[in-house]
Amino acid sequence: MVPFGPYWKFIRKLIMNDLLNATTVNKLRPLRSHEIRKVLRVLAQSAEAQQPLNVTEELLKWTNNTISMLMLGEAEEVRDLARETVKIFGEYSLTDFIWPLKKLKFGKYEKRIDEIFNKFDPVIEKVIKKRQEIVRRRKNGEVVEGEQSGIFLDTLLEFAEDETIEIKITKEQIKGLVVDFFSAGTDSTAVATEWALAELINNPRVLQKAREEVYTVVGKDRLVDEVDTQNLPYIRAIVKETFRMHPPLPVVKRKCVEECEIDGCVIPEGALILFNVWAVGRDPKYWDRPSEFRPERFLESGGEGGVGPIDLRGQHFQLLPFGSGRRMCPGVNLSTSGMATLLASVIQCFDLQVVDPQGHILKGDDAKVSMEERAGLTVPRKHNLVCLPLAKTTIAAKLLFS
């Protein structure tokens, strides 16, 4: 954890004001839409061939490719390494929480992490050199192909070359930020989206209500666009309900910077505090029937036992999937908008039939997805989500040729 200080404040300001500001995020919308279309095309191909699809893997590819294109602009080699890095970081290791074990490098993933970083370094070095040339050409007024992709890395490189900025960014720090973006933006969004799809499969009433909303607002003749989600309150409520029941980071850690007392408990300076976000999201003290997947609780009216329009930005302490305060995840808008768009698109175009490990399509009461969790720093489903997509609209068939 980077200590709060001048460097942390500068990097946070850079991310919020230059990388994730409204103008940049809007400029990159076509790129994000392109990656979602690729997922839909794979689903359409699977439906056409009547072949089951590992949805878990496709969601990981989607988030990984999106971050890779935003951050680096290219390089399948980088994406493969980044996926392996994210996979390791997503697996539970006691060394992350128990100080003596961390010092002894007792964790079983330590060697694998070192090996991947040794591979990652020369690859990212090559990409940085290529992007430096693109930045130089752009400064000289040249029109560069693929202007939008890689914009995050380009911005970091421009700051690294700026002699007037308050804090100097080194190449090693840029590499660290690249890893941070991949580890924070890939696994969490993919895991949350998979949980949402699993809940929709297991709750056909919610799925039907969501589909009716999409058909009413968007129709069946064009694909859902990211801007449409602003007019899809039930889809957004599904996203919130998913994050309530299945926060990608079930435990959020913070470091106490000075001694304080909370509810009679003295917390010493330097103590590592773990917040059980998963437990709070299922606490009946704050949520009516917390074990039920009921997105209606987040609608404006709130419904029976509802809470109304609670947001995900750390202002409501009963729902903190992205943390709160100055260390809150800066990518909350990017993650939730992408997740809402993909969910609405899948709901619009496909039904997903569950396939068991033996390849059998489950029907009737058996057509339920296992909600068993796998332990980790993120909490993914224990088993991959494998489904046979069925096209619902003619627009789904058109995806094969788009």
C-alpha positions in Angstrom: 0.0 0.0 0.0 1.5 3.3 -1.1 1.6 5.7 1.9 -0.5 8.8 1.8 1.9 11.7 0.8 3.0 13.9 -2.1 3.6 11.0 -4.5 0.2 9.3 -3.7 -1.7 12.6 -4.0 0.0 13.4 -7.3 -0.7 10.0 -8.8 -4.3 10.1 -7.6 -4.8 13.6 -9.1 -3.2 12.4 -12.4 -5.6 9.4 -12.6 -8.7 11.4 -11.8 -7.9 14.6 -13.7 -6.1 13.2 -16.7 -6.8 9.5 -17.2 -10.3 9.1 -15.9 -11.8 12.6 -16.5 -15.2 12.8 -18.2 -13.7 14.0 -21.5 -11.2 11.1 -21.8 -13.7 8.5 -20.7 -16.2 9.7 -23.3 -13.5 9.8 -26.0 -12.8 6.2 -25.4 -16.4 5.0 -25.5 -16.1 3.6 -29.1 -13.1 1.5 -28.0 -15.1 0.1 -25.0 -18.1 -0.5 -27.2 -15.9 -2.4 -29.7 -14.7 -4.8 -27.0 -18.2 -5.5 -25.9 -19.3 -6.2 -29.5 -16.5 -8.8 -29.7 -17.9 -10.6 -26.7 -21.4 -10.5 -28.3 -20.0 -11.8 -31.5 -18.4 -14.8 -29.7 -21.8 -15.5 -28.1 -23.5 -15.3 -31.5 -21.0 -17.7 -33.0 -21.5 -20.2 -30.2 -25.3 -19.9 -30.7 -24.9 -20.5 -34.4 -22.7 -23.5 -33.9 -24.9 -24.8 -31.0 -21.7 -25.2 -29.0 -21.4 -24.5 -25.3 -19.2 -21.5 -24.3 -17.0 -20.9 -21.3 -18.5 -17.5 -20.4 -16.1 -17.1 -17.5 -13.1 -17.1 -19.9 -14.8 -14.7 -22.3 -15.5 -12.2 -19.6 -11.9 -12.3 -18.5 -10.8 -11.7 -22.1 -13.2 -8.8 -22.4 -12.0 -6.9 -19.3 -8.4 -7.8 -20.0 -8.6 -6.6 -23.6 -10.4 -3.4 -22.6 -7.8 -2.5 -20.1 -5.0 -3.5 -22.5 -6.4 -1.3 -25.3 -7.0 1.7 -23.0 -3.7 1.4 -21.2 -1.3 0.0 -23.9 -3.0 0.1 -27.2 -2.0 -3.4 -28.3 0.2 -6.4 -27.7 -1.4 -9.9 -27.2 1.8 -10.8 -25.5 1.2 -8.2 -22.8 -2.4 -9.3 -22.4 -1.4 -12.9 -21.8 1.1 -12.0 -19.1 -1.3 -9.6 -17.5 -4.0 -12.2 -17.3 -1.6 -14.6 -15.6 -0.6 -11.8 -13.2 -4.2 -11.0 -12.4 -4.9 -14.7 -11.9 -2.2 -15.0 -9.3 -3.2 -11.8 -7.5 -6.8 -13.1 -7.4 -5.8 -16.3 -5.5 -5.7 -16.2 -1.8 -2.4 -16.0 0.0 -2.0 -15.6 3.7 1.2 -13.6 3.1 -0.9 -10.6 2.1 -2.2 -10.3 5.7 0.2 -12.1 8.1 3.3 -9.9 8.5 5.8 -12.6 9.5 4.9 -14.8 6.6 5.1 -11.9 4.2 8.6 -11.1 5.4 9.7 -14.7 5.0 8.2 -14.9 1.5 6.4 -18.0 2.6 3.6 -17.6 0.1 3.4 -20.4 -2.5 2.8 -17.8 -5.3 5.9 -15.8 -4.7 8.0 -17.7 -7.2 5.3 -17.5 -9.9 4.9 -13.8 -9.4 8.7 -13.2 -9.7 8.8 -15.3 -12.9 5.9 -13.4 -14.5 7.4 -10.0 -13.6 10.7 -11.1 -15.2 8.8 -11.9 -18.4 6.6 -8.8 -18.1 9.4 -6.3 -17.8 11.0 -6.7 -21.2 7.6 -6.8 -22.9 6.3 -3.7 -21.3 9.7 -2.0 -22.0 9.2 -2.7 -25.7 5.6 -1.3 -25.6 6.8 1.8 -23.8 9.4 2.5 -26.4 6.8 2.1 -29.2 4.4 4.5 -27.4 7.2 7.0 -26.8 7.7 7.2 -30.5 4.0 7.7 -31.1 3.9 10.5 -28.5 6.9 12.1 -30.2 5.2 11.9 -33.6 2.0 13.3 -32.2 3.8 16.3 -30.7 5.3 16.9 -34.2 1.8 17.2 -35.6 1.6 13.8 -37.3 -1.6 11.9 -37.5 -1.0 8.5 -35.8 -3.1 5.5 -36.6 -5.1 4.1 -33.7 -5.1 7.5 -31.9 -7.5 6.5 -29.2 -5.8 3.2 -28.1 -3.0 3.3 -25.5 -4.0 6.8 -24.4 -3.5 6.0 -20.7 0.2 5.0 -21.2 0.7 7.9 -23.6 -0.5 10.3 -20.9 1.9 8.8 -18.3 4.8 9.1 -20.7 4.0 12.7 -21.4 4.1 13.5 -17.7 7.3 11.5 -17.3 9.0 13.8 -19.9 7.5 17.0 -18.4 10.3 18.8 -16.4 7.9 21.3 -14.9 5.6 18.9 -13.0 5.9 18.8 -9.2 6.6 15.0 -8.9 8.9 13.2 -11.4 7.5 9.9 -12.7 10.0 7.2 -13.5 9.7 4.4 -16.0 9.6 1.9 -13.2 6.7 3.7 -11.6 4.9 3.7 -14.9 5.4 -0.1 -15.1 3.9 -0.4 -11.6 0.9 1.7 -12.6 0.3 -0.5 -15.6 0.3 -3.6 -13.3 -2.1 -1.8 -10.9 -4.5 -1.0 -13.7 -4.6 -4.6 -14.9 -4.9 -6.1 -11.4 -7.6 -3.6 -10.3 -9.6 -3.4 -13.6 -9.6 -6.9 -15.0 -10.5 -9.5 -12.4 -13.0 -7.4 -10.3 -15.2 -6.4 -13.2 -15.2 -9.8 -14.9 -16.0 -11.6 -11.6 -18.9 -9.2 -10.8 -20.4 -9.5 -14.3 -20.2 -13.3 -14.0 -22.0 -13.2 -10.7 -24.7 -11.0 -12.2 -25.3 -13.4 -15.1 -25.5 -16.3 -12.7 -28.1 -14.5 -10.6 -30.1 -13.6 -13.6 -30.1 -17.3 -14.8 -31.3 -18.4 -11.3 -33.9 -15.6 -11.1 -36.0 -15.7 -14.2 -38.4 -13.1 -12.9 -35.6 -10.5 -12.6 -34.3 -11.5 -16.1 -37.7 -11.1 -17.7 -38.2 -7.7 -16.0 -34.8 -6.5 -17.2 -35.4 -7.8 -20.7 -38.8 -5.9 -20.9 -37.0 -2.7 -19.8 -34.3 -3.1 -22.5 -36.9 -3.9 -25.2 -39.0 -0.9 -24.2 -36.1 1.6 -24.1 -33.8 0.3 -26.8 -35.9 -2.1 -28.8 -34.8 -5.1 -30.8 -33.5 -3.5 -34.0 -30.2 -2.0 -32.6 -27.7 -3.0 -30.0 -27.6 -1.4 -26.6 -25.1 1.5 -26.4 -23.4 2.7 -23.3 -25.4 5.9 -23.2 -28.6 3.8 -23.1 -27.8 2.6 -19.6 -28.7 6.0 -18.2 -32.3 5.2 -19.2 -32.2 1.7 -17.9 -32.7 2.0 -14.1 -33.5 -1.6 -13.5 -30.3 -2.7 -15.2 -28.4 -0.3 -13.0 -30.2 -1.7 -10.0 -29.1 -5.2 -11.0 -25.5 -4.0 -11.0 -25.9 -2.6 -7.5 -27.6 -5.7 -6.2 -24.8 -7.8 -7.6 -22.2 -5.7 -5.9 -24.1 -5.9 -2.6 -24.3 -9.7 -2.6 -21.0 -10.4 -4.4 -18.5 -7.6 -3.9 -15.3 -8.5 -6.0 -13.2 -7.5 -3.0 -15.0 -8.9 0.0 -12.4 -7.5 2.4 -11.1 -3.9 2.1 -7.9 -3.1 4.0 -6.8 0.3 5.3 -3.9 1.4 7.5 -4.5 3.5 10.6 -2.3 6.6 10.2 -2.7 7.7 13.8 -4.2 6.2 17.0 -7.9 6.6 17.3 -10.9 5.1 19.2 -14.0 3.7 17.5 -16.9 2.5 19.6 -14.6 2.1 22.6 -12.0 0.2 20.7 -8.5 1.8 20.6 -6.8 1.3 17.2 -3.1 1.9 17.4 -1.1 3.9 14.8 0.0 1.6 11.9 -2.6 -1.1 12.5 -3.9 -2.8 9.4 -7.7 -2.6 9.5 -9.8 -5.1 7.5 -13.4 -4.2 6.6 -15.7 -7.1 5.8 -17.6 -5.6 2.9 -19.2 -9.0 2.1 -20.7 -9.3 5.6 -22.1 -5.8 5.6 -23.8 -6.3 2.3 -25.7 -9.3 3.8 -26.4 -7.8 7.2 -30.2 -7.9 8.0 -29.6 -4.8 10.1 -29.2 -2.8 6.9 -31.0 -4.9 4.2 -34.4 -6.5 4.1 -34.2 -10.2 3.2 -30.5 -9.8 2.4 -30.1 -13.3 0.9 -32.6 -12.6 -1.9 -31.4 -11.2 -5.2 -34.0 -8.3 -5.4 -32.8 -5.3 -7.5 -36.1 -3.5 -6.8 -34.6 -2.4 -3.5 -32.4 0.1 -5.3 -35.1 1.7 -7.5 -36.3 5.3 -6.8 -39.4 4.0 -5.0 -37.4 1.5 -3.0 -40.3 -1.0 -3.0 -41.1 -3.1 0.0 -38.1 -3.1 2.3 -36.2 -1.1 -0.3 -33.5 1.5 0.3 -34.0 3.7 -2.7 -31.3 5.2 -4.9 -28.2 4.3 -3.0 -25.0 4.8 -5.1 -21.7 2.9 -5.2 -19.4 5.8 -4.6 -18.7 5.3 -1.0 -21.3 7.7 0.4 -23.5 4.9 1.8 -21.5 2.8 4.2 -23.8 -0.3 3.9 -22.7 -0.6 0.3 -18.9 -0.2 -0.2 -17.8 -2.5 -3.1 -15.3 0.1 -4.3 -14.3 1.4 -0.9 -14.8 4.9 0.4 -12.8 8.1 1.0 -9.7 9.3 -0.6 -8.5 5.7 -1.3 -11.7 4.7 -3.0 -11.3 2.9 -6.4 -11.0 5.6 -9.1 -12.4 3.3 -11.8 -15.9 2.9 -10.3 -17.6 4.7 -13.2 -15.7 2.8 -15.8 -16.4 -0.5 -14.2 -20.1 0.0 -13.5 -20.9 1.5 -16.9 -19.1 -1.3 -18.8 -20.8 -3.9 -16.7 -24.3 -2.4 -17.2 -23.7 -2.2 -21.0 -22.6 -5.8 -21.3 -25.4 -7.1 -19.2 -28.0 -5.1 -21.1 -26.6 -6.3 -24.4 -26.6 -10.0 -23.4 -30.1 -9.7 -22.0 -31.2 -8.1 -25.2 -29.7 -10.7 -27.6 -29.5 -14.0 -25.8 -30.8 -16.6 -23.4 -28.1 -18.6 -21.6 -28.7 -22.3 -21.0 -26.6 -23.8 -18.3 -24.3 -26.7 -19.2 -22.9 -29.1 -16.6 -19.3 -30.3 -16.5 -20.3 -33.4 -18.5 -21.6 -31.2 -21.3 -25.3 -31.8 -20.6 -27.8 -28.9 -21.0 -29.7 -28.4 -17.8 -33.4 -27.8 -18.0 -36.3 -27.2 -15.6 -35.6 -27.1 -11.9 -32.1 -28.4 -12.6 -31.2 -25.4 -14.7 -29.7 -23.5 -11.9 -26.1 -22.2 -11.6 -24.1 -23.2 -8.5 -23.5 -20.1 -6.4 -20.6 -21.7 -4.5 -17.7 -19.3 -4.0 -14.0 -19.8 -4.3 -11.7 -18.3 -1.6 -9.5 -15.6 -2.8 -8.6 -11.9 -2.6 -11.5 -11.6 -5.0 -14.4 -14.0 -4.5 -15.2 -15.6 -7.9 -17.6 -18.5 -8.4 -16.0 -21.8 -7.6 -16.9 -23.3 -11.0 -16.7 -21.7 -14.5 -19.9 -20.5 -16.0 -20.5 -22.6 -19.1 -23.6 -21.9 -21.2 -25.2 -22.5 -24.5 -26.3 -19.1 -25.9 -29.7 -19.0 -27.7 -30.3 -16.0 -29.9 -33.4 -14.0 -28.9 -33.5 -11.3 -31.6 -32.5 -10.8 -35.2 -29.9 -8.4 -34.1 -28.0 -11.3 -32.5 -27.7 -13.0 -35.9 -26.4 -9.8 -37.4 -23.5 -9.9 -34.9 -22.0 -12.8 -37.0 -21.3 -10.4 -39.8 -20.7 -7.1 -38.0 
